[in-house]
């Protein structure tokens, strides 16, 4: 039976998880028992005080000081209720303290006076947490300084966050909305300001939020090319593939449909060629380059690969072919790194600080 009295008596925060409903059932059961026996004691106290008040005519002869049947009834009934309450409470505790084997894991760091939360895919949040609805969430928590307590009132969940030791907490949100994160342990002068929010989203909305890199202020891509631009920026492709061929890598501007010179022949830069070059770049090396590009096999989804190829096909990923990046500086001579010998200002600065590289460059120029 659903004892959700919060609809009628808003004495507690709303329920946002299955655990919250179960917790409230137990809470109201214990509160009901306390109220029931408390009312009986109060009524009996008042009644006896009135009946045996000073000056009353109540018969005080032969007072009954014990009754074995009544005492047995009271002791047995209260013992049964106590053991039932203990069994219920222990069952709930064990169930909620047993972490699920399959859950979305969130790492929590408590610090004076904020909550730092990190997803497994690297998305970080401060005093905010976005999670999908109807999904088990496991928190692995630790404190950076003093003792805190990660308290989620709408989920009826709370556990200590301890310095030097990991603790765990589990919830399963069952409704969307915004809910509070509090610290239930006095942790310093700004303890009351250690407040955050959990945003429970539909699975579709969460997937879009996650694909957006956890940045709700970034526009959601509407085309495959726009999604590919995000992959391009996230993976840092422009570090090696700028507006012209460099010693790091060849330019990709206008590459689609062109004939590429490989170490072992030629190939047309179609969709299959671009896909292979992204996932397994060592298979089709452009002439004059070594296998220095990292392979993204298993690191990118097929959807990301398709989107990235569409972005490369637009030809807008770099400057026009043959033009230098505004952040690149040409240097004379040719090396094993590539045919056009273009290095960024950062590369040149780094190499100038390296005596072995400087000697190698001078030797290459003399040859």
N, C-alpha and C positions, 0 to 999 in steps of 0.2 A: 504494500500500500504506500502510495506517495504521500508523505507527510510534509509537503512543501508549503508550510504555513507562511513563508516569506511573502507570498502574494497578498496576504491579508494583514500580516503583522511584520512590517519591515524592521525587525530587530537585528538582523544579521545581513551581511553582504549577499548579493545574489549568488546563485549556484551556477558555476561555469564548467563543471566537470562531474562525471559519474561519482568520483570520490567525494565531492562536496555533498551530494545528495545522501550518500551512505553515511557520511560523517554526521550530517544533521539529524538523520534518523536516530543514531546512537545518542547524540547530544540531547535531543528532545525526550528520548526514553529515560535517560538518567535524570534529566531535569524534572520529568513527570513523576518519577519515583520519589525524588527529594520533595517535590511539592505535595504529593499525596500523603507521605508520612509526616511531613511538616504540618500540614493542615490538621491531621488527626491529633498530633501532639498539642497543637495550639487549642483545638476545640476541647480536648480532654482537660487541659490545664485550666481553661476558663471555666468549664463546667464544674470541675472539682473545687476551684477557688470560690465559686459562687455557692455551691452546695455546703461546703464546710467552712464558710466564713465565720468569723467570730460572732457569736450570738445567734447562730442558726439553730434550728431544732432538729437537725439531722442526727440520726441514731449513730452514735460512735462506739457502741458496745460490740465486742467480739469482731474487731476489724480483720478482714482477710489479708494475710501477708503473702500468700502464694497460692497458685493454682496450676498443678502439673499439666493439665490438658491445655490450658491457655498458653503457658510458657512453651510447651512443645510446639504448639501451632505457630507462635511468634518466631521462635528460633528456626524452625524448619522452613517456614515461608521466606524469611529474610535471607537464610542461607541459600535457598534455591535461587532467589532473585540476584543475590550477590554473585553466585557462581555463573548464572546465565549472563550477567553483565560482564563478568570477567572473560568468559568464553567469547562473547561478541566483540569486546574491545580487543582481545588478543588476536582474534581472527582478522579484524580490520587492520590492526597494526602490521601483522605478518604479511598480509596481502599487499599493503601499500609500501612496505619496506623491501619487498622482493622486486628487484629491478627487472623489467621485461628484457627478454633476449633480443628482440627486434624493436628498436625505438630510435627516434631522431635524437641524437646526442648534442647537447649544448654545454659548453664549458663556461663556468661562471667564476669571476674573480671579484671578491669584495674588497674594497679599499675605502679609506676615509676620504670623501664620503660619497661613493658612487658605486654602481654595478657595471662591470665590464663583461660583456657576453660575446662568445665567439661560436660560430657554426663550424661544422666539420669541413665545409667547402671554403673556409677562410673569411667569410663575411663577418665583420665585427660590428658590434653595436654597443653604445653606452647609454645606460638607463632606459633602453628600449629593447624589446625582443619581439620579433615576428615569427609566428609558428602557424602551421596548418591545423585546421580543426579535425577532430576525430582521429588524431595521430598520437601515439604514445610519445611523450617527451621525457628524456632522461637528462637530468642536470648533474654534471660532475663539478664540484665546487671546492674552492680553497680561498683563504683570506691572504691578502698581501701584508696586513699589518696586525690588526686586533681581531677579537672575536666578533663576528657578525651573525645574523640569522636571516636567511633568505625566506621571506614570508609572502605567500600569495593568498590573500584572504578569500578571494572569490573561488579559489580552487581548494580551500581548506588544507593548504599544504605549507609546511614550515620545517626547516631543519637548519642546524647550526653550520656556519661557514667558519672553519677553524684554520688558524695559521699552521703551516707545515704538515697538513694532513688533508687528503681528499675525502669529501663526504658526498653523498648522492641523494637525490630527490627525484620523484617520479610523479607526473600528472598526465592526464589525458583529457584535453579540452573537448567539450561537447557543444559549444556554441561560439559563434563569432562575436567579436566586440573588443573593447579596450578595457583592460583590467589592471589593477595596481600591483606593483612590486614594492614591498616595504622591508625595512630591517627591524626585526623583533628583538634585537639585543642592543642595549644602550652602548654605543661604540664611540662616544665622544661628543664634543660640543655641538656638532652639526648632525647628530643622529636623526633628528626629525626631518632633515632635508634629504636624507638618503632614500629618495623615492623614484621609482621608475614605472614603466608601463609595458604590459604584454599585449600585443596586438594579435588576436586570433583571427586568421583569415580563412576563407574558403580555399580548398586545395588548388583551384584554378588561379585565384588571385595570388596565393603564395608562390606558385610556380612562376607567375609573371614577375613578382617581386624578386624572386631568387635569380631569374634570368636577367633581371635588371641590375644585378650585382648588389642587391640590397639597398640601392639608392633610389628612394621613392621620388626624388626630384629629377632624375633623368627621364627623358621621354622614352616610352616603350617603342621599340622598333616596329614599323608598320610594313616594311618590305624586307625581303631576304638580303638585299644589299646593305640596308641599314643595320640589320642584325650582324652581317658580316663585318661591317665597319667596327662594331663593338668588339668582335672577336679579334680583329686586326689590332685594335688599340690595347686590348687586354693582354694579348700575347706579346706585345711589343715588336711586331713584325717590322716596323719602320726603323728599328735599330740597325737592321742589316740590309733591308731592301728600301733604299731611298730613291731619289729621282734619277739616279744614274748608276751604272755599274760601279761598285766599290770593291775594295779588297775583302770586305765582309761578305758581300753577296751581290748577285746581279739585280738590276732593276726589274720590277714587275709591271711598270707602267706600260700599258698597251701590249702586254705579252700575249694575251689570248688570241689564238689563231695563227701566231707566228711560228716559223720554223726555228727550232733551237739546235745549236751546235753542242753535241754531247761528246764525252770522251770516247765513246764507241760508235759514233754515227750522228744521226739527226733524229728529231722527233717534232711533231706538231703539238703545240701547247694547247691541247683541247682539255675538256673537263677531266678525263681520265689521267692525263699527264699531270695536271695541277693537283689532283687528289693524291697521286703517288708521290709527288714532290713534297706535299705537306706531311703525309703520314710516314713515308719511308724515303726520305730525300737521298739516301746513299745509292739508290737503285738507278737513278738517272741524273748523274752529275753533269752540270753545265761545264763545258770545256774551259779549263783554266782555273777551276775551283776544286777544293778538297771537301771531304765529308765532314764539315764542321757544324752544319745545321742540326739542331736537335730533332729527333723523330717524335712526332706527335701521335704515333700509333698508340691507342689506349688512353691518350691524354685529352682527346677531343671526341665529341659525339659526331655521328654522321651528319646530324643537323647543323652543327657548327661548321663542319667541313663544307657542306653545300652552301651555307650562307657566306663563308669566307671566299669561296670560288666565285660566287655571284658578285661580291664586292670587287674582287680582282678583275673580273670581266668588265666592270664599268670603266676601268682605266683611271679612276679618280683617287686611287689610293696613294699616289705619289705625284711628284712634279712631272712635267713633260719629259719624255725620253731624251737623253742627251744633255739635259740641264742638271746642274749641280744643286744639291740641297743647300739652302742658306746656312746650314750648320756644318757643311763639309768644306774641306780645303784640299785642292789638288796638289799632288807632289809629283816631281818628275820621275821618269824611269818606270820600268815594269818589274813586277815581282811575281812570285809563284801564287800570290793571293788573287790575282785577277788581271784582266787586260787593261783596265783604264786607270788603275792606281789612284783612287780617291779615298782619302781618309778624313774622318771627322776631326774637329778641333780637339775634342776630348781624347781621341785615339793618339793624336800627335803629342799631346801633353803627357799622356801616360807613357808613351814610348820614349820621350825625351828624358824621362826619369829612370829609364832602364838602360844601363850600360851595355849589356849583351845585345839588346835589340838595336841600339845605336850603332854598335860595331857591325852588326849584320847588315843594316841599311847602308852604311858607308861602303862595305864590301860589295853589295849589290850594285851601287851606283858606279863604282870603279870598273866593275865587269861590264 
